[in-house]
Amino acid sequence: ADPTTGLYAPVSNPSRNLASIKDEIAEHLSELLSNSQGALLAEAMRTAQVFQVEADSASLIAHLKNESNETEVRLASLATLAENEHPELEAIVETLIYDANEPLRKAAYTALARLNSGKSFQKIKEVMKQGTLRDKQHALST
């Protein structure tokens, strides 16, 4: 550690290759994805995306649908499923538009717009008739 700042300097080895340790990272990430919760679980999901480690779709869907999960976990699940273009995601996202969690609703509008612009337009029309002001603003911005 640097004696002045107390921080560690980044490794500047040109031969350093993260791909060479991907299997070891995947092993630990799989354990974290199975046994973690809260912010740690959300971070494990994001890290799995970065290292292209396959997460169990069934558990991602369960985390996304579970309203008692932290927002961060549900958003990370949604992002992972969207990146993997999961076939069930469109139907799930259509229900998330009506979720009580505002950040999740916003992410659902965005995801639906990317998945199916026609359905997204129909949902936006519904929101414009009966949604909250914030939902209307976000719907229009997608």
Buried (B, 14 or more C-beta within 10 A) or exposed (E): EEEEEEEEEEEEEEEEEEEEEBEEBBEEBBEBBEEBEEEEBBBBBBBBBEEEBEBEBEBBBEBBBEEEBBEBBBBBBBBBBBEBEBEEBBEBBBEBBEBEBEEBBBBBBBBBBBBBEEBBEEBBEEBEEEBEEEBBEBBEEB
